[in-house]
Amino acid sequence: MRILTGILAAALIALAAQAQAAQKIIGFEAAYRGGAMVRSVESIGGKVTRQFKIIDALVAVFPDDIKDAAIYSLDGVTSVEEDKVIKWIESSELSMNSVPLPGLKNAMTAINARLELSLPAVKADDAELPWGVKRVNAAGAWNFTEGAGIKVAVIDTGVDFNHADLKANYAGGYNTIISTMPPLDDHGHGTHVAGSIAAVRNGVGVAGVAPRASIYGVKVLDKNGSGSYSNVMAGIEWAAQNKMDVINMSLGGGGVMEAMQKVITAANDAGVTIVCAAGNDSGPVNYPAKYKESIAVSASDSSDKLAYFSSKGPEIAVIAPGVSIYSTKKGGGYTSMSGTSMACPHVAGLAALAIGAGANTPA
């Protein structure tokens, strides 16, 4: 009995210590990349849980008595930031046709130039097209490109890759939460987003803006729509390393973060077009949409009015349909959702079409 009591007490102590441990994202000077970063962290009792490859940073867990000052004192450390777990997903009149697309200027010019040579492949009143897909005139590009061969990463809650309107275009992905598991959607948000980008054009259900683009599900958020900063960063890194053409991030929250900024910059430098939802709190643009490398997207309704919930600010690059958007539903079928999360994939789909038409990428 005493032995069992001792084992139980030891287990409780271990759990308490684990609960007190603080997880940090630590940036280093380039000279310390690789093993030098790990050894530096381990020298004060830290345990490395993730090491990034496209930036000089890692994630580590420290005992509660190790303060940031001690970490900063390590050779080569440039930043120490808490790896928070947060929830990432939750009026004036303006015509979307009058809103410039600076991040896609070359892309849209390329599409328009090609379209002057031919008529649209389908009619805009096609019953398979949700109102948002019609409004951005995606069908006008389809006679030249439907996005075939363009790789779009949906960094979100995962994707229901068994859905009848998604499985033909689903090409793989990554689960940053449990790397040994597939990035299957257990929330529904990512599946809805994926449908607006690239639901297949098959005469059933809905068609996405780029109905032949390849969709990659990158699961960084759990069934509650929550996730850590480091998981989101790992998703962006995976997309860059696997040569995605476009990243869609219909998520936002928290404040400015040096490590997040660096990984987004690195992905952008690698040639990835990054499209982000601006936010749904009617206030300033949220991060990561606020970073200069991101294409920040606000939402409009079917009357081309800025949605009342949509975030606003000078960072906004484009306003796209985001109210009552009909798209694919986790588990099969279809449903309507609203938010800048729904506007964002319309622009990601346009980016896929633009790149398919030969537009320049960020790199």
C-alpha positions as semicolon CSV with decimal commas, in nm:
position;residue;x (nm);y (nm);z (nm)
1;M;0,000;0,000;0,000
2;R;0,284;0,238;0,086
3;I;0,449;0,159;-0,249
4;L;0,128;0,241;-0,438
5;T;0,087;0,561;-0,239
6;G;0,444;0,659;-0,319
7;I;0,393;0,593;-0,691
8;L;0,073;0,798;-0,691
9;A;0,243;1,085;-0,510
10;A;0,532;1,082;-0,757
11;A;0,289;1,087;-1,050
12;L;0,100;1,381;-0,903
13;I;0,422;1,572;-0,846
14;A;0,526;1,507;-1,207
15;L;0,189;1,627;-1,336
16;A;0,210;1,940;-1,123
17;A;0,557;2,014;-1,255
18;Q;0,434;1,964;-1,611
19;A;0,144;2,200;-1,553
20;Q;0,383;2,467;-1,424
21;A;0,620;2,433;-1,719
22;A;0,628;2,734;-1,949
23;Q;0,659;2,685;-2,326
24;K;0,856;2,952;-2,510
25;I;0,945;3,033;-2,869
26;I;1,310;3,138;-2,873
27;G;1,484;3,316;-3,158
28;F;1,859;3,290;-3,215
29;E;2,129;3,454;-3,419
30;A;2,202;3,266;-3,742
31;A;2,544;3,158;-3,613
32;Y;2,373;2,945;-3,348
33;R;2,141;2,747;-3,574
34;G;2,108;2,372;-3,537
35;G;2,263;2,188;-3,246
36;A;2,405;2,501;-3,087
37;M;2,053;2,632;-3,019
38;V;1,948;2,304;-2,860
39;R;2,257;2,279;-2,639
40;S;2,211;2,636;-2,525
41;V;1,852;2,574;-2,415
42;E;1,933;2,242;-2,249
43;S;2,210;2,405;-2,046
44;I;1,949;2,568;-1,818
45;G;1,708;2,275;-1,802
46;G;1,499;2,348;-2,110
47;K;1,353;2,069;-2,325
48;V;1,324;2,139;-2,698
49;T;0,987;2,032;-2,841
50;R;1,017;2,176;-3,192
51;Q;1,295;2,321;-3,402
52;F;1,215;2,538;-3,704
53;K;1,409;2,504;-4,025
54;I;1,326;2,817;-4,225
55;I;1,399;3,052;-3,936
56;D;1,653;3,038;-3,654
57;A;1,414;2,953;-3,373
58;L;1,289;2,669;-3,161
59;V;1,017;2,588;-2,909
60;A;1,117;2,472;-2,562
61;V;0,957;2,391;-2,229
62;F;1,121;2,527;-1,915
63;P;1,062;2,465;-1,546
64;D;0,851;2,738;-1,391
65;D;1,147;2,879;-1,198
66;I;1,334;2,964;-1,520
67;K;1,246;3,322;-1,605
68;D;1,278;3,500;-1,939
69;A;1,583;3,688;-1,815
70;A;1,771;3,360;-1,775
71;I;1,679;3,256;-2,129
72;Y;1,782;3,594;-2,270
73;S;2,119;3,551;-2,101
74;L;2,198;3,249;-2,318
75;D;2,447;3,306;-2,599
76;G;2,286;3,394;-2,931
77;V;1,929;3,448;-2,807
78;T;1,750;3,735;-2,984
79;S;1,391;3,688;-2,868
80;V;1,185;3,504;-2,608
81;E;0,809;3,486;-2,657
82;E;0,537;3,289;-2,483
83;D;0,390;3,012;-2,696
84;K;0,030;3,092;-2,615
85;V;-0,267;2,874;-2,703
86;I;-0,549;3,099;-2,823
87;K;-0,879;3,072;-3,008
88;W;-0,810;3,181;-3,365
89;I;-1,159;3,161;-3,519
90;E;-1,481;3,307;-3,395
91;S;-2,075;5,022;-4,184
92;S;-1,988;5,182;-4,480
93;E;-2,085;5,109;-4,842
94;L;-1,807;4,995;-5,073
95;S;-1,811;4,817;-5,408
96;M;-1,560;4,532;-5,418
97;N;-1,497;4,616;-5,784
98;S;-1,345;4,948;-5,674
99;V;-1,104;4,795;-5,425
100;P;-0,746;4,754;-5,553
101;L;-0,556;4,428;-5,524
102;P;-0,196;4,545;-5,472
103;G;-0,077;4,202;-5,365
104;L;-0,224;4,048;-5,679
105;K;-0,183;4,334;-5,925
106;N;0,034;4,142;-6,169
107;A;-0,180;3,833;-6,122
108;M;-0,510;3,997;-6,210
109;T;-0,353;4,180;-6,504
110;A;-0,232;3,847;-6,638
111;I;-0,578;3,691;-6,609
112;N;-0,754;3,986;-6,772
113;A;-0,509;3,991;-7,061
114;R;-0,571;3,623;-7,129
115;L;-0,949;3,657;-7,103
116;E;-0,958;3,916;-7,380
117;L;-0,873;3,631;-7,614
118;S;-1,173;3,410;-7,536
119;L;-1,521;3,388;-7,388
120;P;-1,591;3,248;-7,040
121;A;-1,629;2,872;-7,033
122;V;-1,949;2,875;-6,826
123;K;-2,242;3,104;-6,765
124;A;-2,239;3,314;-6,450
125;D;-2,586;3,184;-6,357
126;D;-2,460;2,826;-6,326
127;A;-2,655;2,674;-6,034
128;E;-2,339;2,513;-5,896
129;L;-2,178;2,850;-5,832
130;P;-2,238;3,016;-5,492
131;W;-2,298;3,390;-5,508
132;G;-1,944;3,470;-5,397
133;V;-1,784;3,267;-5,675
134;K;-2,008;3,448;-5,924
135;R;-1,930;3,788;-5,776
136;V;-1,553;3,755;-5,814
137;N;-1,613;3,641;-6,175
138;A;-1,413;3,322;-6,129
139;A;-1,591;3,165;-6,427
140;G;-1,442;3,431;-6,648
141;A;-1,100;3,273;-6,597
142;W;-1,195;2,910;-6,639
143;N;-1,164;2,896;-7,016
144;F;-0,794;2,959;-6,967
145;T;-0,722;2,816;-6,622
146;E;-0,910;2,644;-6,342
147;G;-0,601;2,635;-6,123
148;A;-0,476;2,289;-6,224
149;G;-0,129;2,224;-6,085
150;I;-0,145;2,510;-5,835
151;K;-0,092;2,407;-5,472
152;V;-0,301;2,578;-5,203
153;A;-0,241;2,512;-4,833
154;V;-0,544;2,558;-4,608
155;I;-0,390;2,636;-4,268
156;D;-0,688;2,577;-4,043
157;T;-0,874;2,305;-3,852
158;G;-0,796;2,048;-4,120
159;V;-0,998;1,937;-4,421
160;D;-1,260;1,666;-4,466
161;F;-1,073;1,501;-4,752
162;N;-1,349;1,240;-4,789
163;H;-1,607;1,501;-4,893
164;A;-1,746;1,430;-5,241
165;D;-1,669;1,783;-5,360
166;L;-1,315;1,792;-5,218
167;K;-1,157;1,447;-5,250
168;A;-1,075;1,485;-5,621
169;N;-0,862;1,793;-5,550
170;Y;-0,723;1,691;-5,212
171;A;-0,351;1,621;-5,249
172;G;-0,224;1,570;-4,893
173;G;-0,127;1,777;-4,595
174;Y;0,016;1,783;-4,245
175;N;-0,110;1,775;-3,888
176;T;0,104;2,002;-3,668
177;I;-0,085;1,900;-3,353
178;I;-0,030;1,524;-3,386
179;S;0,216;1,469;-3,669
180;T;0,139;1,097;-3,697
181;M;-0,229;1,163;-3,768
182;P;-0,386;1,287;-4,093
183;P;-0,510;1,649;-4,101
184;L;-0,876;1,551;-4,086
185;D;-1,113;1,832;-3,989
186;D;-1,283;1,780;-3,650
187;H;-1,435;2,128;-3,639
188;G;-1,577;2,218;-3,981
189;H;-1,416;2,556;-4,043
190;G;-1,132;2,432;-4,263
191;T;-1,361;2,217;-4,476
192;H;-1,588;2,513;-4,550
193;V;-1,287;2,727;-4,643
194;A;-1,145;2,455;-4,870
195;G;-1,471;2,431;-5,064
196;S;-1,472;2,800;-5,148
197;I;-1,119;2,767;-5,283
198;A;-1,137;2,446;-5,482
199;A;-1,457;2,243;-5,459
200;V;-1,459;2,041;-5,779
201;R;-1,674;2,153;-6,072
202;N;-1,883;1,839;-6,121
203;G;-2,241;1,962;-6,153
204;V;-2,317;1,870;-5,790
205;G;-2,315;2,084;-5,477
206;V;-2,081;2,380;-5,519
207;A;-1,777;2,475;-5,724
208;G;-1,486;2,670;-5,581
209;V;-1,311;2,971;-5,728
210;A;-1,027;2,751;-5,859
211;P;-1,205;2,416;-5,911
212;R;-0,897;2,222;-6,023
213;A;-0,641;2,360;-5,780
214;S;-0,475;2,110;-5,545
215;I;-0,585;2,146;-5,183
216;Y;-0,350;2,061;-4,895
217;G;-0,498;2,045;-4,546
218;V;-0,264;2,180;-4,279
219;K;-0,417;2,122;-3,938
220;V;-0,299;2,377;-3,681
221;L;-0,622;2,423;-3,482
222;D;-0,814;2,172;-3,271
223;K;-1,184;2,087;-3,259
224;N;-1,248;2,408;-3,065
225;G;-1,068;2,631;-3,315
226;S;-0,778;2,679;-3,074
227;G;-0,408;2,632;-3,133
228;S;-0,065;2,745;-3,025
229;Y;0,143;3,007;-3,200
230;S;0,408;2,745;-3,269
231;N;0,159;2,513;-3,439
232;V;0,050;2,791;-3,674
233;M;0,415;2,872;-3,744
234;A;0,487;2,504;-3,812
235;G;0,201;2,498;-4,061
236;I;0,341;2,797;-4,246
237;E;0,686;2,638;-4,247
238;W;0,546;2,311;-4,385
239;A;0,374;2,502;-4,665
240;A;0,695;2,682;-4,759
241;Q;0,908;2,367;-4,746
242;N;0,656;2,177;-4,958
243;K;0,646;2,450;-5,221
244;M;0,288;2,562;-5,186
245;D;0,191;2,840;-5,425
246;V;-0,073;2,991;-5,196
247;I;-0,143;2,983;-4,823
248;N;-0,495;3,053;-4,697
249;M;-0,513;3,153;-4,331
250;S;-0,873;3,216;-4,232
251;L;-0,765;3,275;-3,874
252;G;-0,645;3,555;-3,653
253;G;-0,577;3,659;-3,299
254;G;-0,318;3,777;-3,055
255;G;-0,074;4,056;-3,119
256;V;0,246;4,117;-3,306
257;M;0,500;3,839;-3,260
258;E;0,858;3,848;-3,382
259;A;0,887;3,474;-3,451
260;M;0,557;3,464;-3,642
261;Q;0,666;3,764;-3,848
262;K;0,992;3,589;-3,937
263;V;0,829;3,265;-4,051
264;I;0,576;3,455;-4,264
265;T;0,857;3,660;-4,418
266;A;1,054;3,342;-4,490
267;A;0,752;3,179;-4,659
268;N;0,690;3,492;-4,864
269;D;1,057;3,503;-4,965
270;A;1,022;3,140;-5,076
271;G;0,755;3,248;-5,324
272;V;0,436;3,168;-5,133
273;T;0,140;3,405;-5,171
274;I;-0,010;3,445;-4,822
275;V;-0,378;3,537;-4,791
276;C;-0,522;3,612;-4,445
277;A;-0,862;3,697;-4,298
278;A;-0,869;4,050;-4,157
279;G;-1,087;3,970;-3,854
280;N;-1,448;3,984;-3,740
281;D;-1,448;4,232;-3,452
282;S;-1,522;4,551;-3,651
283;G;-1,193;4,691;-3,526
284;P;-0,838;4,713;-3,659
285;V;-0,697;4,436;-3,875
286;N;-0,583;4,131;-3,679
287;Y;-0,254;3,947;-3,701
288;P;-0,132;3,764;-3,905
289;A;-0,326;3,962;-4,171
290;K;-0,159;4,280;-4,045
291;Y;0,193;4,167;-4,138
292;K;0,310;4,343;-4,455
293;E;0,370;4,016;-4,641
294;S;0,006;3,911;-4,598
295;I;-0,282;3,995;-4,830
296;A;-0,545;4,109;-4,577
297;V;-0,906;4,036;-4,675
298;S;-1,223;4,199;-4,543
299;A;-1,576;4,077;-4,614
300;S;-1,859;4,216;-4,825
301;D;-2,224;4,112;-4,846
302;S;-2,426;4,039;-5,161
303;S;-2,502;4,412;-5,198
304;D;-2,129;4,489;-5,215
305;K;-2,140;4,657;-4,875
306;L;-1,867;4,609;-4,622
307;A;-1,991;4,350;-4,372
308;Y;-2,070;4,509;-4,035
309;F;-1,837;4,269;-3,852
310;S;-1,541;4,312;-4,084
311;S;-1,214;4,454;-3,954
312;K;-1,093;4,772;-4,121
313;G;-0,766;4,953;-4,174
314;P;-0,499;5,059;-4,420
315;E;-0,367;4,703;-4,437
316;I;-0,678;4,579;-4,624
317;A;-0,578;4,469;-4,974
318;V;-0,915;4,347;-5,099
319;I;-1,276;4,305;-4,995
320;A;-1,440;3,982;-5,105
321;P;-1,772;3,799;-5,047
322;G;-1,801;3,683;-4,687
323;V;-2,168;3,685;-4,584
324;S;-2,390;3,375;-4,613
325;I;-2,130;3,184;-4,811
326;Y;-2,248;2,837;-4,915
327;S;-1,974;2,576;-4,915
328;T;-1,872;2,225;-4,814
329;K;-1,960;2,086;-4,472
330;K;-1,760;1,846;-4,256
331;G;-1,910;1,500;-4,284
332;G;-2,075;1,569;-4,619
333;G;-2,330;1,812;-4,752
334;Y;-2,317;2,189;-4,753
335;T;-2,380;2,483;-4,522
336;S;-2,367;2,862;-4,512
337;M;-2,121;3,057;-4,296
338;S;-2,021;3,422;-4,265
339;G;-1,698;3,600;-4,174
340;T;-1,374;3,729;-4,315
341;S;-1,276;3,362;-4,289
342;M;-1,519;3,302;-4,575
343;A;-1,399;3,603;-4,775
344;C;-1,034;3,498;-4,753
345;P;-1,065;3,177;-4,962
346;H;-1,224;3,368;-5,250
347;V;-0,902;3,568;-5,277
348;A;-0,685;3,259;-5,228
349;G;-0,875;3,098;-5,514
350;L;-0,821;3,406;-5,731
351;A;-0,452;3,390;-5,647
352;A;-0,444;3,026;-5,762
353;L;-0,609;3,125;-6,090
354;A;-0,369;3,414;-6,130
355;I;-0,062;3,199;-6,075
356;G;-0,209;2,942;-6,312
357;A;-0,234;3,223;-6,569
358;G;0,136;3,294;-6,533
359;A;0,139;3,572;-6,276
360;N;0,450;3,653;-6,077
361;T;0,478;3,510;-5,724
362;P;0,633;3,704;-5,431
363;A;0,976;3,550;-5,488
